[in-house]
Amino acid sequence: MDMELGDLVILDSGSSFIDALTSAVYRITKTPPKVVRFPDLEIGKPGNIIFSGRAIASKLIDKWAFKLLNMTEGSRSLNICYGAEALNLYRGGSLVKLPVSISGIRPVNFFEKNQLGITGEVRVYESRKYGIGKLGKGLRAIANGNGIEGFVDEESRRIGLMFHPERSGKDGDAILSSFLLLSQKL
């Protein structure tokens, strides 16, 4: 589908999968997305954000992420993997180190009504060492699998996913398409 991206910005916190993410957005929309990379803070006032994962843990990236989350309060956002972790921590939640790293395609169940309109089981790609310990203030779980896999904050229009839709084939494309369609309805 051809889609006008308008004010969509992808925030790249050092993700190994940034090329897959930008390619997926381009494949769906036929429009190249704007990407802002760590440590840039010049993002303007986007109404729609996709916040990527990251390849390495870094206190500098954490500070950057928290500044951007504060600057973009009120923007619609899809927070992927590290983006979801950062949003949860920003809202006062916690993370737990998993006993074993997760990597590969796994089932996730969207059990709760959500902004994306996704329900039931989807197969998604995960690559992470941490899970949600406690959800932050105002966040509500919408998907589970290896613990909480997805959450929303209806008031701030933010969605957190602990997996990588950009690496998840048709199910991931459906999730990204749903978010991109929402981003057209400011």
C-alpha positions, 0 to 999 in steps of 0.5 A, a space after each residue: 500500500 502506498 502511504 504518506 509517512 508524514 511526521 513518522 520518525 524511527 529512533 535508532 538506538 543502535 539496533 542490529 536490525 535497523 536496516 530490516 526495520 527501515 526496509 519493512 517500513 519502506 516495503 509496506 509504505 513505499 516511502 523511505 522513513 526518516 531515521 534519527 540515530 543515537 546520540 542525535 536529539 534533533 527530532 522536531 515534534 513528530 506525531 508518530 515514532 518507532 523506537 528501535 532495539 539496540 545491540 549493546 547496553 549503554 548508560 549513554 543510550 539509556 539517558 538518550 532514550 529517557 530524554 527522547 521519551 520525555 520529549 515525545 510525550 503525547 506522540 504515538 509510538 511503537 517501542 520495539 524490544 529495547 524501546 519497550 524496555 526503556 518505556 517500561 523503565 521510564 514509567 517506573 517499571 522494572 526488568 528481569 534478566 532472563 535465565 537464558 537469552 531468547 533468540 528465534 521465532 516464537 509464538 506470542 498471544 495477543 489476549 487483550 484488546 489493543 490499538 493495533 487490532 491484533 488478536 490471537 497467536 502470532 509468530 514473532 522473532 525475539 532476540 533479548 536477555 531481559 523481560 518485563 519484571 513489573 509494568 510501569 505506571 499506566 501500562 497494561 499487558 496485551 500479549 504474552 509468551 515468554 512473560 509479558 510480550 506487549 503492553 499499551 498506554 492508551 492515554 499516551 498512545 504508546 505501544 511496547 513490544 518485546 519482540 522484533 516485528 521487522 524480523 517476523 515475516 507476515 505476522 510482523 508486517 501485519 503489526 507494522 502495517 497496523 501501527 502505520 495505519 494508526 499513524 495516519 489517524 492523528 
